[in-house]
Amino acid sequence: MAAAASAGSSHGAHFAAKGFGTRVIHVGQAPDPVSGAVTTPISLSTTFVQTTPGLATGADQALSYGKGYEYSRTNNPTRAAFETALAAAEGGKHALAFGSGMAATTSLIHLLKSGDHVISIDDVYGGTQRYFRRTAAPTYGISFSFIDMTPEMLEAEFAKHPGTKMVWAETPTNPTLKVCDIEGIAAVAHKHGALLVVDNTFMSPWNQQPLSLGADISMNSVTKFINGHSDVVMGVVTVKCDELNEKLRFIQNGVGAVPGPHDSYLALRGLKTLHVRMQRHAENALVVAKALEASDMVEKVVYPGLDSHPQRALVLKQCKTGGGMITFYIKGGLPTARRFLESLKVFTLAESLGAVESLAESPAIMTHASVPAEQRAAIGLTDGLVRLSVGIEDEADLVEDIESALAAARAVLSE
Ligand SMILES: *Cc1c(COP(=O)(O)O)cnc(C)c1O
């Protein structure tokens, strides 16, 4: 097993300087030394033979990554292949996979202790906000503030909470697609000695690389673009720092919120096509966003790939494309939004995002229904807001679907 792991890493070293597509297809994925299988095997064994007793036991087990395998919660060959490839994709040194995006988030909060403070972006993912406010704060005594995450606002918040241990950003946000300046906030966080975590889910590692912009930790819900086929729930955390990796390996093993080998295999398969899918997501999304902008049924379109996006300069600076997510405000509020969503035939009315099939939803009554009405109003999450996850179907079919659903929605205005 030690031989297998080292064969994988020297294979990785050869590809480390190559392009994104080459890295995600080859790093961590040397042919299986036992059979010569080109595709990484699904390694189901929960335990691994040892040559001599007691070499890697106790707390040190969590630190034995890359040297061998003992027990599958601690480390598993299929999971390790995914983690190695993902680290290379994100421009990191180490990646750690978890059983969901939320398991990755909760494990990151285990880096803190009771009494510590976290400054979070205000329209952070709903599940993250719920965990911060309703579990981490009351149960573990960690305090949180929620701010509009510009470098200036962050500086002002540090003045109120000196000694803050962690800054939690997410960019672009869900569903308002607000973008935050990763380099700018990294400088402020580091000046005050805090760790910067960036939730990179909406852009994916192909579009945006938080670690190279100064973040200490990049976190992704693999469930979305990385796996990309709506059939795995998983999360991943990527870091450059060895010491942080060791702490997180200890937490990953101790908390035990790890993904299984079969899901690790599927996520690795998804990762291999991330760059191709993301290109098509962005091409399709731009065409759909322009069709929406041209419709008199649409009050406003928010898409990071459009020149009309309020932070377009920042998008051009830190993202490769505008990504696959679009938010728009339909005329007539909830009744027209409802008719629009019911009339779609190629887009599927469903929660979640980032997969090959196009999805549409109403955040006000679906994904964000639990956010109090006044808080929804404060961030511009009105009843007429529609969120689209643009898939990789043929662009003409997507545009036709949007246009005919807008026409059906128009009828509601005169009913
Ligand atoms: C989905 C999502 C998460 C949570 O991930 P799960 O895999 O569903 O646990 C976190 N952040 C963002 C931005 C997400 O979209």
The ligand as an SDF file (V2000), in Angstrom:
LIG
                    3D

 15 15  0  0  0  0  0  0  0  0999 V2000
  -24.8080   23.5170   -1.5930 C   0  0  0  0  0  0  0  0  0  0  0  0
  -23.9070   24.5060   -0.9890 C   0  0  0  0  0  0  0  0  0  0  0  0
  -23.2600   24.2600    0.2400 C   0  0  0  0  0  0  0  0  0  0  0  0
  -23.5320   23.0090    1.0560 C   0  0  0  0  0  0  0  0  0  0  0  0
  -23.1350   21.8690    0.4030 O   0  0  0  0  0  0  0  0  0  0  0  0
  -23.8440   20.4150    0.6030 P   0  0  0  0  0  0  0  0  0  0  0  0
  -23.0200   19.5320   -0.2470 O   0  0  0  0  0  0  0  0  0  0  0  0
  -25.2760   20.5680    0.1590 O   0  0  0  0  0  0  0  0  0  0  0  0
  -23.7670   20.0980    2.0580 O   0  0  0  0  0  0  0  0  0  0  0  0
  -22.3910   25.2070    0.7190 C   0  0  0  0  0  0  0  0  0  0  0  0
  -22.1610   26.3620    0.0520 N   0  0  0  0  0  0  0  0  0  0  0  0
  -22.7670   26.6450   -1.1210 C   0  0  0  0  0  0  0  0  0  0  0  0
  -22.4830   27.9330   -1.7990 C   0  0  0  0  0  0  0  0  0  0  0  0
  -23.6540   25.7280   -1.6720 C   0  0  0  0  0  0  0  0  0  0  0  0
  -24.2710   26.0250   -2.8360 O   0  0  0  0  0  0  0  0  0  0  0  0
  1  2  1  0
  2  3  1  0
  2 14  2  0
  3  4  1  0
  3 10  2  0
  4  5  1  0
  5  6  1  0
  6  7  2  0
  6  8  1  0
  6  9  1  0
 10 11  1  0
 11 12  2  0
 12 13  1  0
 12 14  1  0
 14 15  1  0
M  END
$$$$
